[in-house]
Amino acid sequence: MKYALPLALVAGPALAHSGDAPHVHPHDGASWLIVVALLGVVAVGAPLALARLRSRK
């Protein structure tokens, strides 16, 4: 269940390719990669920073 959000984010463009529905090609919508990368850095860095701050007390 903890992998549901990343899989949902990746599956969005794949699901958009059915029929005539508007969709985003990787070369047109690659800006989401920056957002996902930044969220990943925050998701990994925040717990590490909190653990380091708690260990100093």
Buried (B, 14 or more C-beta within 10 A) or exposed (E): EEEEEEEEEEEEBEEBEEEEEEBBEEEEEEEEEEEEEEEEEEEEEEEEEEEEEEEEE
